[in-house]
């Protein structure tokens, strides 16, 4: 049974552009920007860059991420998971009065624009990417939609990390070079892990509420303490992975500058310890997303420096 608050619409607020900007969940959009930048930076070592393809891939990734977030907003409302007391951006339908169907239609429209960009990308590279792109869009929908949303299972972290991290990097690399190399795969792994960490941090914050609604997220299965330890382990492995690749002479030593993002990872881990109230964990969630952004950006900068010097 859905909370009665769902019927308390406030149409005047729904026209506020800030509300619509919030629906994209801007703090998550960097999870799309960073992989595209990193895949393009890797491609620089193989070929001359096609700037038009870079922009098209970047915009398409941002649109798919924003649409996925709106699907999440819509289905959390439909399933009665969001109330006026929901923390963070989630629950804006019940708080701001945006009609659920409008949210769904906007999400589908963003998918439509991304599809048009995908046609341009495929026509300039390979039509095989159409299958990959359509599958990624399907996963974006099924992440919170469908009879068994992926986000409600223990596989949310690995699916989000794989499709919104590794796959975007490899597609961005492929459309520039026409191939995928072992180096591109190896360099994409830390971002795979860190995008998954964003999902894990979200599930740590929502652990009690998710348990109440019958979700089976990874954080619920291993417990709050275990989830925080896993988050710390994901950060550690991401940094170690880069230094192992440097030691094996697979990537430039300049990529060691990723260590500058470590304070954010430490802040994120410490921010969850001893906390059980969702609002108290919001800074830790933000620090987790910032770790992914800064880490990926520094990794890209290291690649650019290593190429030009």
Backbone torsions as a table, in degrees:
resi	resn	phi	psi	omega
1	UNK	NA	129.8	-176.1
2	UNK	-81.1	144.9	178.6
3	UNK	-60.2	145.6	-177.8
4	UNK	-63.7	-23.1	-179.2
5	UNK	-58.3	-18.9	-178.6
6	UNK	-63.8	-19.9	-176.8
7	UNK	-94.3	-3.6	-176.2
8	UNK	-88.5	69.1	-177.1
9	UNK	-76.8	149.2	177.9
10	UNK	-129.4	80.9	-172.2
11	UNK	-53.4	-32.6	-175.8
12	UNK	-63.4	-33.3	-179.1
13	UNK	-76.7	-23.6	-174.1
14	UNK	-68.2	-15.8	-179.2
15	UNK	-90.4	-3.7	-179.1
16	UNK	-72.3	123.2	-177.2
17	UNK	-62.7	-27.5	179.8
18	UNK	-66.4	-34.7	177.8
19	UNK	-64.7	-43.4	178.9
20	UNK	-67.5	-36.1	176.4
21	UNK	-62.3	-39.2	178.3
22	UNK	-64.2	-31.6	-179.5
23	UNK	-63.1	-24.9	177.2
24	UNK	-76.3	-11.6	-175.3
25	UNK	51.4	68.5	-172.6
26	UNK	-54.6	-27.9	-179.5
27	UNK	-67.2	-17.0	178.5
28	UNK	-93.7	-13.8	-173.9
29	UNK	-67.6	-25.5	177.7
30	UNK	-63.9	-23.4	177.4
31	UNK	-65.9	-17.5	175.3
32	UNK	-97.2	-36.5	-177.9
33	UNK	-65.9	-46.7	-175.5
34	UNK	-60.8	-47.4	179.5
35	UNK	-60.7	-37.4	179.3
36	UNK	-65.8	-44.1	178.7
37	UNK	-63.0	-42.6	-178.2
38	UNK	-67.3	-44.3	178.7
39	UNK	-62.2	-36.9	178.9
40	UNK	-70.2	-39.7	178.2
41	UNK	-63.1	-39.0	177.0
42	UNK	-64.4	-37.8	-178.5
43	UNK	-65.9	-24.3	-179.2
44	UNK	-58.8	-28.8	-179.8
45	UNK	-76.4	-12.4	-175.4
46	UNK	-110.7	-28.3	-172.6
47	UNK	-161.9	171.4	171.6
48	UNK	-74.7	141.5	-174.7
49	UNK	-81.0	144.5	174.4
50	UNK	-102.4	103.6	-172.6
51	UNK	-64.9	-34.7	179.2
52	UNK	-62.9	-42.2	178.2
53	UNK	-65.9	-37.6	177.2
54	UNK	-59.9	-48.7	-178.8
55	UNK	-64.8	-41.2	179.8
56	UNK	-64.2	-42.9	179.5
57	UNK	-66.1	-40.7	-179.8
58	UNK	-62.5	-48.4	-178.2
59	UNK	-65.6	-42.0	179.8
60	UNK	-62.1	-41.8	-179.8
61	UNK	-65.2	-42.1	178.8
62	UNK	-64.2	-39.9	-179.8
63	UNK	-66.4	-41.9	179.6
64	UNK	-65.5	-40.8	178.1
65	UNK	-63.4	-45.6	179.6
66	UNK	-62.2	-42.0	179.1
67	UNK	-64.0	-41.6	177.8
68	UNK	-59.6	-41.5	177.8
69	UNK	-63.4	-36.9	179.0
70	UNK	-72.0	-35.6	173.4
71	UNK	-59.9	-40.9	178.4
72	UNK	-61.0	-44.5	178.5
73	UNK	-60.6	-46.0	-177.4
74	UNK	-64.0	-49.9	-174.9
75	UNK	-74.4	-27.8	173.1
76	UNK	-65.4	-35.2	176.7
77	UNK	-69.0	-48.8	-177.3
78	UNK	-58.7	-37.7	-178.0
79	UNK	-85.7	1.3	177.2
80	UNK	76.2	21.4	-177.7
81	UNK	-85.0	-22.9	-178.1
82	UNK	-101.7	136.1	175.3
83	UNK	-132.8	177.0	179.4
84	UNK	-65.9	-15.9	179.9
85	UNK	-93.7	2.2	179.7
86	UNK	-61.8	140.2	-179.1
87	UNK	-90.4	154.8	178.5
88	UNK	76.9	-156.1	-176.2
89	UNK	-79.4	-29.1	178.5
90	UNK	-56.8	142.4	-179.8
91	UNK	94.5	9.5	-177.2
92	UNK	-67.2	-24.1	177.7
93	UNK	-61.9	-46.8	-177.3
94	UNK	-76.7	-25.0	-178.7
95	UNK	-89.9	-36.3	-173.0
96	UNK	-102.8	-11.9	175.2
97	UNK	82.9	15.4	175.9
98	UNK	-72.0	133.4	-179.7
99	UNK	-66.6	132.8	-179.2
100	UNK	-53.2	-43.0	-178.3
101	UNK	-63.5	-32.5	178.2
102	UNK	-65.6	-42.8	177.1
103	UNK	-58.4	-46.2	-179.0
104	UNK	-63.7	-43.2	-179.3
105	UNK	-65.3	-39.5	178.1
106	UNK	-64.7	-41.7	178.5
107	UNK	-60.2	-44.7	179.2
108	UNK	-66.1	-34.2	177.2
109	UNK	-65.8	-40.0	177.4
110	UNK	-63.3	-38.7	175.5
111	UNK	-61.9	-39.3	180.0
112	UNK	-62.8	-42.6	178.3
113	UNK	-65.6	-41.9	178.3
114	UNK	-61.2	-36.1	178.9
115	UNK	-64.4	-40.9	177.3
116	UNK	-63.6	-42.0	176.8
117	UNK	-64.1	-35.9	178.6
118	UNK	-64.3	-35.9	177.5
119	UNK	-62.5	-42.7	177.6
120	UNK	-63.0	-43.6	-179.3
121	UNK	-62.9	-45.3	-178.8
122	UNK	-65.4	-40.7	-179.6
123	UNK	-66.1	-22.2	-179.2
124	UNK	-98.0	-7.2	-178.6
125	UNK	-134.3	-82.8	-179.3
126	UNK	-150.4	137.1	178.9
127	UNK	-73.4	-12.4	174.2
128	UNK	-63.1	-26.5	178.7
129	UNK	-65.1	-21.4	179.4
130	UNK	-61.0	-41.0	178.6
131	UNK	-64.5	-43.2	-179.9
132	UNK	-64.1	-45.4	-178.7
133	UNK	-63.3	-44.5	179.3
134	UNK	-63.7	-37.3	178.3
135	UNK	-66.6	-39.8	178.0
136	UNK	-62.8	-40.3	178.4
137	UNK	-66.2	-37.9	177.6
138	UNK	-63.2	-43.2	178.6
139	UNK	-63.5	-38.7	178.0
140	UNK	-58.9	-39.1	177.8
141	UNK	-72.0	-47.4	-176.9
142	UNK	-70.2	-12.1	-179.0
143	UNK	-59.6	-38.7	176.4
144	UNK	-125.6	-10.7	-179.8
145	UNK	-100.0	-177.6	178.5
146	UNK	80.8	175.7	-176.2
147	UNK	-68.9	-28.7	179.2
148	UNK	-135.1	85.8	-177.8
149	UNK	-58.0	134.3	180.0
150	UNK	-59.2	-35.8	-178.1
151	UNK	-64.2	-18.1	-178.7
152	UNK	-92.0	1.7	-176.9
153	UNK	-112.5	172.3	177.9
154	UNK	-71.6	-1.8	-175.0
155	UNK	-99.6	4.9	-177.8
156	UNK	-58.9	-42.0	-177.5
157	UNK	-66.5	-45.5	-176.5
158	UNK	-71.5	-35.6	179.5
159	UNK	-69.4	-46.3	-179.8
160	UNK	-65.1	-40.9	178.8
161	UNK	-63.7	-40.8	-177.4
162	UNK	-69.9	-49.3	-173.9
163	UNK	-82.2	-37.5	-178.1
164	UNK	-93.2	-5.5	177.8
165	UNK	-114.5	-80.9	-174.7
166	UNK	-59.6	-49.8	-175.1
167	UNK	-63.1	-40.6	179.0
168	UNK	-64.0	-40.3	177.3
169	UNK	-60.3	-47.3	-176.2
170	UNK	-69.0	-36.6	176.2
171	UNK	-65.9	-44.2	179.3
172	UNK	-60.5	-36.4	177.1
173	UNK	-71.0	-43.6	-175.9
174	UNK	-64.6	-43.1	-175.9
175	UNK	-66.3	-19.2	177.3
176	UNK	-90.3	-36.0	-171.7
177	UNK	-108.5	-23.1	-176.6
178	UNK	81.6	11.4	-179.2
179	UNK	-153.8	173.6	173.0
180	UNK	-127.6	129.4	-177.6
181	UNK	-108.0	163.4	178.0
182	UNK	-63.2	-35.3	179.0
183	UNK	-63.9	-42.0	179.8
184	UNK	-63.2	-37.0	178.1
185	UNK	-67.2	-46.4	-177.3
186	UNK	-63.9	-41.0	-178.6
187	UNK	-70.9	-24.8	-178.5
188	UNK	-77.2	-16.9	-174.1
189	UNK	-62.3	-44.4	178.3
190	UNK	-59.7	-36.9	178.6
191	UNK	-70.0	-37.8	172.1
192	UNK	-49.6	-50.2	-176.9
193	UNK	-66.7	-44.3	-174.4
194	UNK	-72.4	-32.9	174.3
195	UNK	-65.9	-40.2	174.9
196	UNK	-61.8	-34.1	178.9
197	UNK	-64.1	-33.3	177.1
198	UNK	-62.0	-44.0	178.2
199	UNK	-64.2	-41.4	-179.6
200	UNK	-63.0	-41.4	179.8
201	UNK	-63.0	-37.8	177.0
202	UNK	-63.5	-40.7	-178.8
203	UNK	-73.5	-28.7	174.6
204	UNK	-66.0	-44.9	179.0
205	UNK	-61.0	-42.4	-173.7
206	UNK	-93.2	12.8	-171.6
207	UNK	-53.4	-51.2	-176.6
208	UNK	-65.2	-43.8	179.3
209	UNK	-65.9	-40.9	179.3
210	UNK	-63.8	-39.0	179.3
211	UNK	-64.1	-40.3	179.8
212	UNK	-61.8	-35.6	-178.3
213	UNK	-92.1	9.4	173.3
214	UNK	83.3	13.3	177.1
215	UNK	-71.1	157.1	179.9
216	UNK	-125.0	55.7	-179.2
217	UNK	-71.7	165.5	179.8
218	UNK	-61.2	-39.5	-179.8
219	UNK	-61.1	-36.8	178.7
220	UNK	-69.6	-41.5	-176.2
221	UNK	-66.6	-38.2	-176.6
222	UNK	-101.4	-3.4	177.4
223	UNK	85.9	161.1	-176.9
224	UNK	-60.8	-47.3	-178.8
225	UNK	-62.5	-43.9	179.1
226	UNK	-64.5	-36.9	180.0
227	UNK	-67.3	-39.2	177.9
228	UNK	-66.8	-39.7	176.9
229	UNK	-64.8	-39.3	177.7
230	UNK	-64.1	-42.4	178.6
231	UNK	-58.9	-45.5	178.2
232	UNK	-61.6	-40.3	179.1
233	UNK	-64.9	-36.5	178.2
234	UNK	-65.0	-40.3	176.4
235	UNK	-62.8	-47.3	-177.2
236	UNK	-60.9	-47.0	-179.5
237	UNK	-61.5	-38.9	-179.5
238	UNK	-60.5	-45.0	-179.8
239	UNK	-70.8	-44.0	179.4
240	UNK	-60.5	-37.9	-178.2
241	UNK	-58.8	-43.8	-180.0
242	UNK	-62.8	-44.3	-177.6
243	UNK	-70.9	-29.0	174.3
244	UNK	-67.1	-42.2	178.1
245	UNK	-63.9	-35.9	176.7
246	UNK	-66.3	-45.6	-179.3
247	UNK	-62.4	-31.2	179.6
248	UNK	-87.1	4.0	178.4
249	UNK	61.9	30.5	178.3
250	UNK	-86.4	-34.1	178.6
251	UNK	-129.2	164.4	-178.2
252	UNK	-67.6	143.8	175.3
253	UNK	-58.8	-19.5	179.3
254	UNK	-61.8	-22.7	-179.0
255	UNK	-70.9	-8.1	176.9
256	UNK	-64.9	-12.3	179.6
257	UNK	-65.8	-8.3	177.0
258	UNK	-61.2	-20.7	-178.7
259	UNK	-61.5	-20.6	179.5
260	UNK	-65.8	-17.9	179.1
261	UNK	-88.7	-6.0	-175.9
262	UNK	-57.3	-39.1	178.9
263	UNK	-55.8	-34.7	178.2
264	UNK	-67.0	-38.8	179.0
265	UNK	-65.4	-40.2	177.9
266	UNK	-64.9	-42.7	178.5
267	UNK	-61.5	-40.5	-180.0
268	UNK	-63.2	-46.6	-178.6
269	UNK	-64.0	-47.4	-179.6
270	UNK	-65.9	-30.7	-177.5
271	UNK	-66.4	-21.1	179.4
272	UNK	-90.9	-24.1	-174.9
273	UNK	-65.8	130.3	177.2
274	UNK	76.1	6.5	-178.1
275	UNK	-107.0	140.8	176.0
276	UNK	-132.1	-15.2	179.5
277	UNK	-88.9	125.0	-176.2
278	UNK	-50.8	-43.2	-178.0
279	UNK	-62.4	-32.8	179.3
280	UNK	-70.1	-23.4	-176.8
281	UNK	-93.8	-2.5	-179.9
282	UNK	-58.8	-43.2	177.6
283	UNK	-60.8	-35.3	178.9
284	UNK	-68.3	-39.2	175.8
285	UNK	-61.1	-45.2	179.9
286	UNK	-62.1	-41.0	179.6
287	UNK	-65.7	-33.4	177.6
288	UNK	-65.1	-46.3	177.9
289	UNK	-63.5	-39.3	179.3
290	UNK	-66.5	-34.3	177.3
291	UNK	-60.9	-46.2	178.3
292	UNK	-60.4	-44.6	-178.0
293	UNK	-64.2	-51.6	-176.7
294	UNK	-67.1	-42.1	178.7
295	UNK	-58.0	-51.7	-178.2
296	UNK	-65.2	-39.0	179.1
297	UNK	-65.1	-44.2	178.9
298	UNK	-65.8	-36.3	176.7
299	UNK	-61.2	-42.6	178.4
300	UNK	-66.0	-43.6	178.4
301	UNK	-60.2	-41.5	177.8
302	UNK	-60.4	-39.0	177.8
303	UNK	-66.1	-43.2	178.7
304	UNK	-63.0	-44.8	-179.6
305	UNK	-63.3	-45.2	-179.2
306	UNK	-61.5	-30.8	-179.9
307	UNK	-75.8	-44.2	-173.3
308	UNK	-85.3	-17.8	-179.8
309	UNK	-101.1	NA	NA
